[in-house]
């Protein structure tokens, strides 16, 4: 690490601790030449993900869109914001771990539905009705029957 004061390329780590809720590491360093101290932050570099929409267009992945969809589905339901935030982070982490740089909205929607099914069934049905674009009562009933069959 290059010293910001004298430009010397060697330093030693004096202190190291987690920062930003564990998503980075804060390091206090001391230059081996001028002996001045400075702070550096080490973070994991995440690769950008591209979402392929139903119409074939592409855009950058935005976790806040996933979170907004779940918030809408959970309106007036006993699901905490913290729980929804945790789920959206989990989904993003799953997508990052897959090492695929392009992901379809279908894959994201399926993950959201899987998570919502275990958290709140009403929120799951709400999300599924919008996501799967239920055209009539029969498709709605089919999804409800599937949910009931899974419970037994």
C-alpha atoms as one frame of an Amber mdcrd trajectory, in Angstrom:
protein
   0.000   0.000   0.000   1.453   3.333  -1.085   1.782   5.957   1.683  -0.427
   9.000   0.960   2.156  11.298   2.636   5.528  10.288   1.201   4.606   7.760
  -1.512   6.689   4.939  -0.013   5.338   1.549  -1.075   5.822  -0.385   2.162
   3.623  -0.149   5.258   2.627  -2.331   8.151  -0.866  -3.004   9.469  -1.233
  -1.641  13.000  -4.932  -2.413  13.535  -7.600  -4.255  11.563 -11.340  -4.460
  12.250 -14.638  -5.017  10.434 -16.410  -1.919   9.117 -19.800  -1.171   7.548
 -21.551  -4.120   9.221 -18.891  -6.608   8.133 -18.977  -5.758   4.432 -15.485
  -4.249   4.529 -12.342  -4.237   6.660 -10.838  -1.061   8.096  -7.056  -1.156
   8.449  -4.788   1.324  10.227  -1.397   1.311   8.575   1.946   2.852   9.393
   4.412   3.871   6.707   7.794   2.187   7.148   9.564   5.293   5.826   7.931
   8.404   7.354   6.122   6.490  10.169   2.862   8.388   9.604  -0.387   6.493
   9.997  -3.265   6.261   7.545  -6.483   4.273   7.145  -7.456   1.980   4.284
 -10.648   0.057   3.600 -10.762  -3.342   1.955 -14.011  -4.415   0.274 -15.061
  -7.341  -1.865 -15.442  -6.329  -5.474 -18.769  -7.505  -6.796 -19.216  -8.105
 -10.478 -22.068  -6.208 -12.123 -25.154  -8.257 -12.928 -27.428  -7.634 -15.877
 -31.139  -8.464 -15.723 -32.801  -9.682 -18.902 -36.398  -8.486 -18.876 -39.360
 -10.271 -20.496 -39.216  -7.972 -23.537 -35.537  -8.843 -24.061 -34.171  -5.514
 -22.841 -31.299  -5.469 -20.380 -30.621  -3.346 -17.311 -28.389  -3.419 -14.252
 -29.588  -5.447 -11.281 -31.088  -3.243  -8.593 -31.833  -4.907  -5.258 -34.119
  -2.019  -4.275 -36.535  -3.069  -7.059 -36.773  -6.556  -5.556 -37.334  -5.012
  -2.131 -40.026  -2.629  -3.441 -41.925  -5.519  -5.031 -41.864  -7.467  -1.776
 -42.932  -4.406   0.234 -45.947  -3.979  -2.058 -46.857  -7.645  -1.674 -46.528
  -7.431   2.121 -48.626  -4.285   2.652 -50.773  -4.656   5.774 -49.173  -8.026
   6.503 -47.194  -8.940   9.658 -43.826  -9.030   7.862 -41.099  -6.705   9.129
 -39.055  -4.458   6.870 -35.894  -6.039   8.315 -37.102  -9.470   7.189 -37.774
  -8.198   3.664 -34.377  -6.504   3.555 -32.714  -9.731   4.694 -34.543 -11.676
   1.967 -33.536  -9.199  -0.742 -29.898  -9.375   0.387 -30.113 -13.174   0.380
 -31.505 -13.190  -3.157 -28.776 -10.838  -4.362 -26.139 -13.019  -2.690 -27.583
 -16.140  -4.346 -27.418 -14.427  -7.725 -23.822 -13.268  -7.113 -22.829 -16.779
  -6.006 -24.250 -18.295  -9.171 -21.454 -16.540 -11.100 -23.892 -15.824 -13.942
 -23.488 -12.239 -15.108 -26.877 -12.231 -16.832 -30.025 -13.323 -15.035 -33.633
 -13.338 -16.209 -36.458 -11.614 -14.388 -38.108 -15.054 -14.247 -35.242 -16.456
 -12.169 -35.381 -13.496  -9.789 -39.176 -13.707  -9.503 -39.049 -17.423  -8.717
 -36.544 -16.798  -5.902 -38.724 -14.014  -4.486 -41.786 -16.271  -4.582 -39.911
 -19.129  -2.876 -38.828 -16.800  -0.056 -42.251 -15.145   0.331 -44.017 -18.526
   0.409 -42.140 -19.417   3.593 -42.621 -15.969   5.181 -46.245 -15.076   4.404
 -48.621 -16.996   2.149 -50.866 -14.003   1.425 -47.853 -11.941   0.343 -46.747
 -14.867  -1.803 -50.128 -15.033  -3.590 -50.151 -11.256  -4.074 -46.662 -11.292
  -5.582 -47.432 -14.339  -7.726 -50.634 -12.776  -9.061 -48.719  -9.772 -10.372
 -45.572 -11.646 -11.360 -47.350 -14.463 -13.199 -49.956 -12.052 -14.568 -53.017
 -14.067 -13.597 -55.548 -13.532 -16.370 -58.620 -14.984 -14.675 -59.922 -16.630
 -11.511 -58.966 -20.119 -12.769 -55.234 -19.352 -12.848 -55.577 -17.703  -9.431
 -57.338 -20.781  -8.037 -54.737 -23.053  -9.609 -51.987 -21.207  -7.693 -53.994
 -21.332  -4.448 -54.607 -25.071  -4.879 -50.882 -25.578  -5.466 -50.153 -23.694
  -2.264 -52.695 -25.790  -0.329 -51.251 -29.011  -1.762 -47.761 -27.971  -0.637
 -49.029 -27.471   2.923 -50.358 -31.028   3.202
